[in-house]
């Protein structure tokens, strides 16, 4: 083992062997006595009236304890609340949704009824015995129809980001072109699907959940079940990846709890892989018009966007559409901008949140546009980017949407990644620059007159001395497997002068932890860590005033005996800018630049990724290994989205990618060793100077690979890349006819 590998700072995870050895506790390991198991009856129609849901045969299945369809469920459950605020606040359409439909189903896979049984097998058998009588209705499955005919019945929301005079510039510019881009629907594919164990004891409900946001789940359950919040406890065990999938809103959350309350026994539901793949996101269609100067500078951009978000839902996934529109023109200066999007409902499963949260789509579109400009002007793609990038002296920069880019050094990041790239021989080379708004809300634009200023939500932490000589840190931040627990412990240890081994961290328990947003928008360390630091500093100051000297296990025990438990709770939110005329949605922006090198097999259309290099700027890096791990994961996801991952449905709306045999996530041998460099521009509005490191890398990797494939195709006379994923049939269709 070399010196770097032996350095414990390079391997900071204290509990790594629990996961490697299989002793870590996940949701399916939670097995209370007299446990029942839930199965879900799902629609086989994309759109239909429910004439009858007959549960008689299901109730007769041996082991079946309770069978519930929509009409009975509606007697016990209130309508589902929207997550992340009412849709009207951001110009969206509201509908009333029940956990189980009563009259109409809207997609194949929509839950129609639920079963509680003595075993998983009995639950599945009883679910299969439910008889459903449908009356089919017309189904909308292909959103391309909205490019020509924006049927208002299906439009959930319309968004626009406009600045300058794009119409006039596009009409009079000497150099202009049009293009259509498409991003296929994809999913998140965590190692562990969703799962819940609900236990009602007659007065209190305890829910173990694979979840990113336990306090939000408690709030949702309290409203839907008509219980006071203090009568619900949510506990999150270890989570095998989340990536947005495990936010609040799916209907199975209140349903498993309702079954426990009706049966008087604990009830578990573990999602199957096929059920997990029903949800998805990211699908978008873009019609762009671009005007540019002969020197490669962008003059104007118009983009008509159609964003099909599946069936309407209360979960936050559909709000990614807002972020996509508001994130244009990403890292670049475009004097005249006209971005208009329609968010449309279709008869496919509803979107859930996906890593990237809509920020990857504008990166793909803008980076393809920059390469197209380079080709039309004969300039080097890197030089075209240099001429259009925002510069450090331009920051902070108010984007046309109102998003405020706080800090970055994009030219330096681009130059560094080009220097770091190893230059392996390849058929094609692609570059991309990415900016990623992080740490807050979604909507952009001006604040309404008289409205309360919109600022990023706070996080809270408690630090206390325990009688056993340990310090305990309780945080509202949760850990979906990326390691923020290690960073939080180290931050507290540094403030208190202790070893990390003497600090116990508590996450994901609504009875113990202060309220927080859980895991979302890369807030864990930049905001949650700042709250831990403030609480630890307050405790250190109290200990200093008490004259206890340096903290050790013995002095902690003495302090507790003398003064009782010492606890400090602190809340932190990033400093808002002085200008609150606009919604302050994202308090910091991460950024990065990427170089991809690919080979394209002209006989089969298969793309082989030879190398992928990144230089990443997430502000102050607290834990380099964990940051690199986050970036590795995001880049790997970007590879999959660029080349192979797609949620495909047939003409009836039936999912055709329900396992990893059809949903082609990249394997280890599909990926090269990533090369990563760091560049730090401190975030001016966060206590630690840190930014987010959870979503960056996905859009940049995706766009760089698409540009590399395009470069390889151009060298052999192929057509331009305008869609992802670039699977073999797509690539073959872009090759010149002589290669077919």
Legacy VTK file of the C-alpha trace (Angstrom):
# vtk DataFile Version 3.0
C-alpha trace
ASCII
DATASET POLYDATA
POINTS 740 float
0.000 0.000 0.000
1.451 3.384 -0.962
1.679 6.321 1.435
-1.369 8.081 -0.008
-3.505 4.984 0.359
-2.319 4.468 3.936
-3.173 8.045 4.932
-6.334 7.838 7.105
-7.376 11.282 5.869
-7.780 9.729 2.429
-10.122 7.075 3.806
-12.311 8.948 6.281
-15.348 6.654 6.490
-15.414 5.222 9.993
-18.226 2.740 9.297
-17.115 1.524 5.877
-16.680 -2.074 7.066
-20.323 -2.221 8.184
-21.366 -1.717 4.588
-18.639 -3.850 3.060
-19.322 -6.657 5.538
-23.104 -6.591 5.298
-23.841 -5.651 8.914
-25.231 -2.167 8.223
-28.985 -1.879 8.885
-31.219 -0.998 5.926
-35.000 -0.768 5.731
-35.602 -4.437 4.912
-33.632 -5.340 8.049
-36.329 -3.653 10.165
-38.543 -6.625 11.079
-40.835 -6.083 14.059
-42.934 -8.972 15.343
-46.397 -9.746 13.879
-45.320 -7.920 10.725
-47.635 -7.696 7.723
-46.527 -7.048 4.163
-48.091 -4.688 1.639
-48.482 -5.266 -2.082
-49.877 -2.772 -4.583
-52.414 -3.446 -7.329
-51.429 -1.289 -10.299
-53.292 -0.113 -13.373
-52.788 -1.986 -16.640
-54.197 0.945 -18.643
-52.611 4.277 -19.544
-55.910 6.141 -19.214
-59.267 4.696 -18.233
-62.343 5.054 -16.098
-62.609 2.628 -13.219
-65.937 0.897 -13.624
-65.362 -1.523 -10.766
-62.568 -2.702 -8.472
-63.612 -6.109 -7.133
-61.651 -7.234 -4.074
-63.752 -10.256 -3.084
-61.396 -12.903 -4.484
-58.375 -11.133 -3.039
-59.868 -11.164 0.457
-60.301 -14.949 0.181
-56.608 -15.603 -0.524
-54.988 -17.449 2.426
-52.910 -15.002 4.469
-54.664 -11.876 3.227
-55.593 -9.603 6.141
-56.888 -6.395 4.536
-57.649 -5.309 0.963
-58.324 -1.641 0.281
-59.421 0.120 -2.907
-59.848 3.821 -3.630
-63.360 4.438 -2.352
-62.673 2.895 1.052
-59.244 4.523 1.310
-60.792 7.947 0.658
-62.898 7.529 3.801
-59.715 7.454 5.885
-57.267 9.687 4.005
-57.358 13.367 3.194
-56.145 14.525 -0.265
-52.406 14.581 -0.812
-50.657 17.909 -0.129
-48.273 19.387 -2.676
-44.622 19.221 -1.676
-42.347 22.289 -1.742
-45.248 24.710 -1.621
-48.474 25.244 -3.512
-48.165 25.158 -7.317
-50.064 28.452 -7.661
-47.116 30.232 -6.031
-45.044 29.535 -9.126
-47.790 29.723 -11.720
-48.638 26.028 -11.763
-51.995 24.286 -12.002
-53.432 22.550 -8.950
-55.459 19.361 -8.955
-56.856 17.330 -6.071
-55.208 13.932 -5.815
-56.185 11.008 -3.609
-53.714 8.332 -2.565
-55.783 5.786 -4.520
-57.937 6.853 -7.483
-61.675 6.510 -7.205
-62.905 7.130 -10.753
-59.989 7.286 -13.203
-56.481 5.952 -13.747
-53.903 8.053 -15.580
-50.938 5.780 -16.318
-49.908 2.152 -16.448
-48.656 1.307 -12.983
-50.823 3.763 -11.033
-51.819 2.207 -7.687
-55.483 1.132 -7.630
-55.666 -0.987 -4.479
-53.433 -2.250 -1.684
-53.201 -5.521 0.212
-51.836 -6.379 3.652
-50.965 -10.047 4.170
-48.974 -12.344 6.416
-46.119 -12.753 3.923
-44.826 -11.019 0.804
-45.934 -13.990 -1.309
-49.464 -13.955 0.104
-49.650 -10.206 -0.462
-48.636 -10.586 -4.104
-51.128 -13.437 -4.634
-53.951 -11.398 -3.132
-53.009 -8.366 -5.233
-53.112 -10.514 -8.365
-56.607 -11.638 -7.436
-58.105 -8.129 -7.495
-60.342 -7.766 -10.564
-60.522 -4.377 -12.263
-63.058 -3.400 -14.925
-61.839 -0.525 -17.114
-63.381 1.782 -19.699
-60.491 2.921 -21.853
-59.992 6.636 -22.563
-57.695 8.401 -25.063
-54.095 8.453 -23.827
-51.353 10.987 -24.555
-47.973 9.242 -24.618
-45.837 11.229 -27.070
-45.232 14.859 -26.118
-43.801 15.752 -29.527
-47.344 16.717 -30.485
-46.925 19.786 -28.281
-44.180 21.187 -30.493
-46.858 22.058 -33.044
-50.101 22.061 -31.036
-49.975 23.244 -27.406
-53.222 21.651 -26.209
-54.071 23.698 -23.069
-55.876 20.782 -21.434
-52.519 19.099 -20.794
-50.484 22.197 -19.888
-49.598 22.249 -16.176
-47.542 25.432 -16.306
-45.857 27.832 -18.714
-42.588 29.540 -17.901
-40.599 32.208 -19.676
-37.205 33.818 -19.259
-36.835 36.840 -21.513
-34.230 39.593 -21.766
-33.202 41.927 -24.548
-34.669 41.818 -28.058
-34.156 38.248 -29.254
-36.784 38.504 -32.022
-35.107 41.451 -33.728
-31.581 40.073 -33.417
-32.593 36.661 -34.745
-34.358 38.321 -37.672
-31.454 40.548 -38.685
-28.320 38.604 -37.699
-25.993 37.541 -40.497
-25.109 34.250 -38.816
-27.959 32.182 -37.426
-29.169 28.593 -37.366
-31.874 26.413 -35.848
-31.807 22.988 -34.228
-33.993 20.592 -32.267
-32.668 18.790 -29.212
-34.205 15.930 -27.244
-33.332 14.362 -23.916
-34.829 10.933 -23.356
-36.723 10.006 -20.221
-34.506 8.363 -17.609
-34.591 7.287 -13.974
-32.318 7.271 -10.919
-31.711 3.534 -10.303
-30.445 3.532 -6.698
-28.980 0.311 -5.338
-31.853 0.153 -2.828
-35.420 0.896 -3.964
-37.880 2.644 -1.657
-39.279 0.982 1.443
-41.334 1.759 4.556
-42.207 0.000 7.806
-45.178 1.615 9.591
-46.192 0.653 13.136
-49.282 2.115 14.841
-49.617 1.385 18.558
-53.034 2.950 18.987
-51.783 6.416 19.878
-48.553 6.920 17.959
-47.261 6.059 14.505
-43.608 5.112 13.998
-42.402 4.982 10.404
-39.033 3.619 9.340
-38.402 4.865 5.823
-35.796 4.972 3.096
-36.162 8.707 2.828
-34.269 11.906 2.211
-36.551 14.201 4.219
-37.938 12.735 7.448
-39.434 15.968 8.789
-41.224 16.644 5.511
-42.547 13.071 5.525
-43.869 13.551 9.040
-45.646 16.747 7.982
-47.198 15.043 4.959
-48.393 12.041 6.951
-49.871 14.270 9.642
-51.980 16.073 7.062
-53.082 13.047 5.049
-53.792 10.829 8.084
-55.284 13.723 10.088
-52.910 13.203 13.004
-50.972 15.760 15.043
-47.328 15.869 14.004
-46.160 14.913 17.500
-48.061 11.624 17.130
-45.727 10.573 14.307
-42.087 9.576 14.486
-40.056 9.051 11.319
-36.757 7.166 11.525
-34.397 6.791 8.573
-31.948 3.865 8.715
-29.051 3.552 6.280
-30.093 4.449 2.753
-28.675 2.721 -0.307
-28.718 5.773 -2.541
-31.513 8.260 -3.153
-30.716 10.699 -6.010
-34.057 12.495 -5.571
-36.206 9.361 -5.773
-36.719 9.233 -2.006
-38.260 12.640 -1.432
-41.746 13.104 -0.019
-44.851 12.631 -2.151
-45.263 9.034 -3.404
-48.681 7.608 -2.519
-47.261 4.463 -0.912
-46.113 6.583 2.056
-49.560 7.243 3.561
-50.980 3.934 2.291
-48.605 1.700 4.246
-49.345 3.784 7.347
-53.097 3.510 6.818
-52.874 -0.277 6.607
-50.988 -0.388 9.907
-53.630 1.785 11.561
-56.493 -0.325 10.201
-54.868 -3.685 10.972
-53.322 -2.753 14.303
-50.036 -4.373 13.246
-46.767 -3.191 11.688
-46.845 -3.187 7.880
-43.874 -3.214 5.521
-43.666 -2.302 1.856
-40.483 -2.863 -0.144
-40.522 -1.560 -3.686
-39.611 -4.001 -6.452
-37.093 -3.004 -9.080
-39.835 -2.864 -11.721
-41.870 -0.525 -9.509
-38.773 1.580 -8.901
-38.224 2.022 -12.636
-41.776 3.316 -13.203
-40.781 6.766 -12.024
-38.426 8.937 -13.996
-37.645 12.415 -15.192
-35.505 14.652 -17.408
-37.381 14.158 -20.699
-37.311 17.407 -22.683
-37.739 18.709 -26.251
-36.059 21.925 -27.356
-36.526 23.959 -30.539
-33.736 26.523 -30.633
-32.757 29.426 -32.854
-29.300 30.914 -32.423
-27.699 34.109 -33.670
-23.944 34.555 -33.403
-21.193 36.824 -34.652
-18.455 35.771 -37.055
-16.028 35.684 -34.121
-18.143 33.057 -32.337
-19.835 35.325 -29.797
-23.431 34.442 -29.007
-25.884 37.232 -29.786
-29.329 35.749 -29.235
-31.031 32.503 -28.280
-34.647 31.495 -28.568
-35.753 28.138 -27.163
-39.261 26.717 -27.287
-39.261 23.891 -24.730
-41.732 21.079 -24.140
-41.282 19.256 -20.847
-43.537 16.178 -20.429
-43.652 15.361 -16.712
-46.016 12.381 -16.889
-49.218 12.277 -14.874
-49.771 15.182 -12.503
-48.452 14.527 -9.007
-47.835 16.291 -5.710
-44.207 15.163 -5.427
-41.555 17.769 -6.303
-40.290 16.083 -9.482
-42.345 18.171 -11.929
-40.775 21.341 -10.527
-37.518 20.406 -12.237
-39.089 21.978 -15.309
-38.869 25.418 -13.665
-35.191 24.985 -12.887
-34.393 23.970 -16.464
-35.971 27.113 -17.882
-34.442 29.387 -15.256
-30.895 27.995 -15.633
-30.399 29.318 -19.177
-27.945 30.411 -20.529
-25.830 28.539 -17.955
-22.176 29.676 -17.914
-22.392 32.122 -20.783
-23.236 35.703 -21.717
-26.155 35.850 -24.152
-27.354 39.460 -24.536
-30.736 38.547 -26.024
-32.608 35.584 -24.578
-36.093 34.165 -25.064
-36.715 30.841 -23.300
-40.335 29.649 -23.092
-41.379 26.269 -21.785
-44.592 24.329 -21.528
-44.832 21.801 -18.730
-47.283 19.181 -19.939
-49.048 16.194 -18.386
-49.016 12.887 -20.232
-50.257 9.384 -19.501
-46.890 8.089 -18.350
-45.894 7.716 -14.677
-45.259 11.016 -12.901
-41.787 12.432 -12.603
-39.936 11.986 -9.375
-36.979 14.190 -8.488
-33.777 13.192 -10.248
-30.181 14.101 -9.518
-29.412 17.244 -11.482
-32.959 18.507 -10.852
-33.385 19.978 -14.312
-29.990 21.707 -14.427
-28.446 19.080 -16.712
-30.770 19.805 -19.666
-29.718 23.431 -20.266
-26.064 22.399 -19.948
-26.563 19.816 -22.710
-28.386 22.307 -24.957
-25.931 25.167 -24.432
-22.844 22.999 -24.873
-24.190 21.550 -28.104
-24.938 25.088 -29.308
-21.366 26.211 -28.547
-19.938 23.310 -30.551
-22.303 24.067 -33.432
-21.121 27.677 -33.436
-17.510 26.489 -33.418
-18.124 24.272 -36.434
-19.904 27.017 -38.370
-17.178 29.591 -37.678
-14.190 27.273 -38.012
-13.030 28.190 -34.508
-11.690 25.897 -31.813
-14.508 24.834 -29.439
-12.493 25.909 -26.399
-11.901 29.354 -27.889
-15.600 29.811 -28.616
-16.296 29.098 -24.970
-13.616 31.519 -23.774
-15.220 34.285 -25.840
-18.642 33.667 -24.304
-17.959 32.630 -20.719
-18.833 34.776 -17.751
-15.627 36.085 -16.192
-14.796 36.454 -12.484
-15.182 40.219 -12.760
-18.748 39.706 -14.032
-19.756 38.064 -10.743
-22.001 38.153 -8.856
-24.182 37.896 -11.939
-27.945 38.173 -12.160
-29.184 35.703 -14.753
-32.193 36.587 -16.887
-34.383 34.369 -14.683
-33.306 36.168 -11.540
-30.967 33.409 -10.378
-27.881 35.033 -8.888
-24.577 33.349 -9.670
-22.477 34.105 -6.619
-18.927 33.177 -7.608
-16.829 31.193 -10.070
-13.699 31.365 -12.210
-14.933 29.654 -15.345
-12.053 30.557 -17.702
-9.516 29.155 -15.246
-11.517 25.977 -14.704
-11.727 25.482 -18.477
-8.013 26.077 -18.992
-7.101 23.732 -16.138
-9.190 20.846 -17.430
-7.603 21.196 -20.874
-4.170 21.044 -19.228
-5.170 18.051 -17.076
-6.630 16.061 -19.967
-4.229 13.266 -20.828
-4.802 13.486 -24.579
-5.459 9.793 -25.186
-5.916 8.913 -28.838
-9.604 8.786 -29.667
-12.061 9.163 -32.518
-13.634 12.214 -30.936
-13.004 14.818 -28.239
-15.643 16.894 -26.493
-15.564 19.625 -23.874
-18.241 21.170 -21.690
-18.597 23.817 -19.015
-21.212 23.433 -16.315
-22.719 25.654 -13.667
-25.010 24.163 -11.034
-27.237 26.302 -8.803
-27.431 24.665 -5.380
-28.581 25.029 -1.827
-32.139 26.272 -2.023
-35.439 26.567 -3.816
-36.539 26.311 -7.396
-38.417 29.273 -8.833
-36.705 32.317 -10.260
-38.085 35.689 -11.252
-39.005 38.862 -9.433
-40.681 38.782 -6.062
-44.310 39.801 -6.084
-45.096 43.193 -4.565
-45.724 42.824 -0.859
-44.565 39.208 -0.797
-42.273 37.942 1.931
-38.726 37.857 0.517
-37.749 34.395 -0.685
-34.536 33.191 0.918
-32.882 29.817 1.290
-34.318 27.620 4.053
-32.242 27.175 7.210
-30.705 24.054 8.688
-30.357 23.378 12.394
-28.030 21.357 14.595
-27.752 20.516 18.286
-24.469 19.699 20.033
-24.599 18.290 23.559
-22.398 16.684 26.159
-23.351 13.129 27.183
-22.747 11.594 30.582
-20.766 8.755 28.959
-18.048 11.194 27.944
-19.114 11.605 24.349
-20.304 14.619 22.460
-23.504 14.097 20.489
-24.336 16.016 17.330
-27.942 15.990 16.141
-28.677 17.413 12.725
-31.634 17.904 10.403
-29.402 16.874 7.511
-29.708 13.258 6.387
-27.198 11.039 4.646
-28.315 9.031 1.591
-25.002 7.190 1.489
-22.602 9.867 0.285
-20.763 10.396 3.552
-21.870 13.814 4.809
-21.967 12.265 8.301
-18.178 12.106 8.263
-17.841 15.755 7.277
-20.274 16.882 9.979
-18.424 14.931 12.672
-15.076 16.335 11.600
-16.398 19.894 11.587
-17.687 19.485 15.143
-14.457 17.817 16.253
-12.398 20.654 14.842
-14.360 23.270 16.762
-14.242 21.327 20.020
-10.649 20.107 19.826
-11.735 16.478 19.970
-11.053 13.305 18.047
-13.865 12.434 15.612
-14.096 9.064 17.373
-15.448 10.760 20.500
-18.391 12.311 18.659
-21.677 10.527 18.054
-23.831 11.752 15.177
-27.618 11.357 15.094
-29.445 11.851 11.785
-32.839 11.001 10.376
-34.935 10.781 13.548
-37.730 13.316 13.961
-37.932 12.645 17.715
-34.273 13.514 18.266
-33.116 15.770 15.455
-34.024 19.412 14.913
-36.142 20.166 11.842
-34.311 20.378 8.553
-34.615 19.767 4.839
-32.888 16.395 5.068
-30.995 15.699 1.879
-31.719 18.002 -1.046
-29.968 20.512 -3.303
-26.461 19.829 -1.966
-27.108 21.524 1.383
-25.618 18.886 3.678
-22.223 20.399 4.429
-22.475 23.949 3.092
-25.570 24.760 5.188
-26.037 21.816 7.559
-22.326 21.796 8.346
-22.408 25.495 9.118
-25.184 24.896 11.674
-23.033 22.186 13.295
-20.068 24.560 13.447
-22.138 27.314 15.093
-23.591 24.919 17.687
-20.157 23.448 18.418
-18.640 26.922 18.771
-21.368 27.889 21.226
-20.672 24.772 23.282
-16.921 25.381 23.176
-17.497 28.953 24.372
-19.647 27.712 27.278
-17.012 25.153 28.281
-14.338 27.849 28.122
-16.357 30.199 30.344
-16.834 27.371 32.849
-13.053 26.990 33.031
-13.109 23.274 32.224
-9.996 23.350 30.047
-9.558 21.071 26.996
-12.415 18.636 26.458
-11.703 14.974 27.156
-13.970 12.067 28.104
-13.261 12.666 31.784
-13.772 16.435 31.686
-17.018 15.959 29.738
-18.285 13.564 32.412
-17.272 16.003 35.159
-19.080 18.866 33.423
-22.261 16.820 33.074
-22.141 15.833 36.751
-21.551 19.413 37.849
-23.835 21.341 35.500
-26.181 18.778 34.022
-26.511 18.224 30.271
-24.993 21.047 28.244
-26.673 21.522 24.884
-26.594 24.224 22.255
-28.889 24.421 19.241
-28.084 26.712 16.376
-29.767 27.465 13.075
-28.005 28.644 9.944
-29.084 29.999 6.604
-26.821 31.551 3.956
-26.582 35.323 4.060
-29.125 36.800 1.649
-27.884 39.423 -0.800
-28.876 43.029 -0.279
-31.028 42.892 -3.403
-34.186 40.955 -2.561
-36.122 42.227 -5.558
-35.745 38.736 -7.019
-36.506 35.370 -5.473
-33.324 34.276 -3.747
-33.620 30.668 -4.807
-30.086 29.305 -4.894
-27.449 30.883 -2.637
-24.405 29.358 -4.332
-23.335 27.977 -7.699
-20.908 25.128 -8.207
-19.134 24.861 -11.540
-16.830 22.661 -13.530
-15.300 21.864 -16.892
-15.035 18.459 -18.577
-13.163 16.771 -21.394
-14.374 13.461 -22.833
-12.644 11.259 -25.393
-14.565 8.523 -27.194
-14.205 5.894 -29.868
-17.150 5.131 -32.148
-17.479 1.713 -33.759
-18.762 2.562 -37.233
-19.977 -1.000 -37.811
-22.131 -1.287 -34.682
-22.672 2.290 -33.502
-21.285 1.433 -30.067
-19.530 4.278 -28.256
-16.591 3.502 -26.008
-15.617 6.171 -23.473
-11.812 6.341 -23.461
-11.320 9.069 -20.835
-13.259 11.634 -18.826
-11.469 14.490 -17.090
-12.987 17.122 -14.801
-11.957 20.202 -12.882
-14.574 20.934 -10.248
-15.270 24.043 -8.173
-17.516 23.464 -5.152
-15.996 26.237 -3.068
-14.098 25.177 0.015
-13.551 21.418 -0.028
-14.169 20.015 3.458
-13.576 16.324 2.686
-11.695 15.823 -0.622
-12.276 12.064 -0.842
-16.005 12.392 -0.264
-16.283 15.259 -2.745
-14.493 13.158 -5.346
-16.806 10.257 -4.564
-19.817 12.467 -5.177
-18.312 13.695 -8.439
-17.454 10.154 -9.547
-21.068 9.126 -9.013
-22.491 12.134 -10.844
-20.115 11.688 -13.761
-20.968 7.988 -13.986
-24.649 8.905 -14.088
-23.866 11.441 -16.816
-22.143 8.708 -18.815
-25.220 6.520 -18.543
-27.598 9.294 -19.578
-25.384 10.214 -22.523
-24.955 6.715 -23.901
-27.427 4.118 -22.683
-29.962 4.930 -19.971
-33.557 5.435 -21.109
-36.992 4.637 -19.687
-38.811 3.313 -22.731
-42.563 2.686 -22.995
-44.508 0.859 -25.686
-47.503 2.166 -27.636
-49.834 1.231 -24.751
-47.782 3.111 -22.166
-46.267 -0.050 -20.668
-42.733 0.296 -19.314
-40.224 -1.675 -21.394
-37.214 -1.009 -19.148
-38.264 -2.639 -15.880
-34.955 -4.280 -14.931
-31.248 -3.718 -15.397
-31.406 -5.981 -18.437
-33.369 -3.266 -20.258
-32.439 -0.122 -18.322
-28.767 -0.017 -19.209
-26.899 1.769 -16.428
-23.129 1.743 -17.037
-21.141 -1.073 -15.450
-17.683 -0.713 -13.966
-16.040 -2.001 -17.139
-17.922 0.613 -19.186
-16.131 3.427 -17.347
-12.528 4.603 -17.519
-10.662 5.889 -14.481
-11.903 9.442 -14.061
-9.310 12.189 -13.669
-10.413 14.963 -11.311
-8.894 18.276 -10.323
-10.164 20.837 -7.827
-10.359 24.598 -8.056
-11.734 26.657 -5.194
-13.651 29.914 -5.372
-15.153 30.381 -1.928
-18.891 30.980 -1.679
-19.278 34.545 -0.368
-22.634 33.914 1.329
-21.899 30.712 3.285
-20.147 30.503 6.642
-17.685 27.851 5.483
-17.181 29.130 1.944
-18.491 25.757 0.752
-20.868 25.109 -2.134
-22.636 21.969 -3.250
-20.963 18.774 -4.453
-23.952 16.506 -4.966
-25.338 17.383 -8.385
-22.384 18.830 -10.301
-20.769 16.524 -12.810
-23.861 14.959 -14.291
-24.671 17.647 -16.848
-21.043 18.402 -17.620
-20.126 14.768 -18.252
-23.265 14.208 -20.308
-22.608 17.241 -22.517
-18.887 16.548 -22.966
-19.597 12.983 -24.100
-22.315 14.148 -26.514
-19.859 16.656 -27.969
-17.155 13.995 -28.248
-19.490 11.673 -30.161
-20.476 14.574 -32.380
-16.804 15.300 -33.062
-16.179 11.665 -33.996
-19.181 11.653 -36.338
-18.142 14.933 -37.961
-14.715 13.517 -38.800
-16.348 10.801 -40.874
-19.069 12.949 -42.456
-21.884 12.050 -40.062
-24.800 14.204 -38.949
-24.867 16.385 -35.848
-25.805 15.010 -32.437
-29.132 16.422 -31.284
-30.430 13.834 -28.825
-29.455 11.561 -25.967
-28.979 8.759 -25.168
-26.521 7.993 -27.952
-27.178 4.273 -28.019
-25.977 2.178 -30.977
-29.154 2.545 -33.124
-29.078 6.326 -32.659
-25.402 6.562 -33.556
-25.806 4.295 -36.584
-28.573 6.570 -37.858
-26.183 9.549 -37.657
-23.356 7.873 -39.564
-23.011 8.607 -43.297
-24.878 6.243 -45.593
-21.660 4.682 -46.852
-21.186 3.257 -43.333
-24.680 1.748 -43.127
LINES 1 741
740 0 1 2 3 4 5 6 7 8 9 10 11 12 13 14 15 16 17 18 19 20 21 22 23 24 25 26 27 28 29 30 31 32 33 34 35 36 37 38 39 40 41 42 43 44 45 46 47 48 49 50 51 52 53 54 55 56 57 58 59 60 61 62 63 64 65 66 67 68 69 70 71 72 73 74 75 76 77 78 79 80 81 82 83 84 85 86 87 88 89 90 91 92 93 94 95 96 97 98 99 100 101 102 103 104 105 106 107 108 109 110 111 112 113 114 115 116 117 118 119 120 121 122 123 124 125 126 127 128 129 130 131 132 133 134 135 136 137 138 139 140 141 142 143 144 145 146 147 148 149 150 151 152 153 154 155 156 157 158 159 160 161 162 163 164 165 166 167 168 169 170 171 172 173 174 175 176 177 178 179 180 181 182 183 184 185 186 187 188 189 190 191 192 193 194 195 196 197 198 199 200 201 202 203 204 205 206 207 208 209 210 211 212 213 214 215 216 217 218 219 220 221 222 223 224 225 226 227 228 229 230 231 232 233 234 235 236 237 238 239 240 241 242 243 244 245 246 247 248 249 250 251 252 253 254 255 256 257 258 259 260 261 262 263 264 265 266 267 268 269 270 271 272 273 274 275 276 277 278 279 280 281 282 283 284 285 286 287 288 289 290 291 292 293 294 295 296 297 298 299 300 301 302 303 304 305 306 307 308 309 310 311 312 313 314 315 316 317 318 319 320 321 322 323 324 325 326 327 328 329 330 331 332 333 334 335 336 337 338 339 340 341 342 343 344 345 346 347 348 349 350 351 352 353 354 355 356 357 358 359 360 361 362 363 364 365 366 367 368 369 370 371 372 373 374 375 376 377 378 379 380 381 382 383 384 385 386 387 388 389 390 391 392 393 394 395 396 397 398 399 400 401 402 403 404 405 406 407 408 409 410 411 412 413 414 415 416 417 418 419 420 421 422 423 424 425 426 427 428 429 430 431 432 433 434 435 436 437 438 439 440 441 442 443 444 445 446 447 448 449 450 451 452 453 454 455 456 457 458 459 460 461 462 463 464 465 466 467 468 469 470 471 472 473 474 475 476 477 478 479 480 481 482 483 484 485 486 487 488 489 490 491 492 493 494 495 496 497 498 499 500 501 502 503 504 505 506 507 508 509 510 511 512 513 514 515 516 517 518 519 520 521 522 523 524 525 526 527 528 529 530 531 532 533 534 535 536 537 538 539 540 541 542 543 544 545 546 547 548 549 550 551 552 553 554 555 556 557 558 559 560 561 562 563 564 565 566 567 568 569 570 571 572 573 574 575 576 577 578 579 580 581 582 583 584 585 586 587 588 589 590 591 592 593 594 595 596 597 598 599 600 601 602 603 604 605 606 607 608 609 610 611 612 613 614 615 616 617 618 619 620 621 622 623 624 625 626 627 628 629 630 631 632 633 634 635 636 637 638 639 640 641 642 643 644 645 646 647 648 649 650 651 652 653 654 655 656 657 658 659 660 661 662 663 664 665 666 667 668 669 670 671 672 673 674 675 676 677 678 679 680 681 682 683 684 685 686 687 688 689 690 691 692 693 694 695 696 697 698 699 700 701 702 703 704 705 706 707 708 709 710 711 712 713 714 715 716 717 718 719 720 721 722 723 724 725 726 727 728 729 730 731 732 733 734 735 736 737 738 739
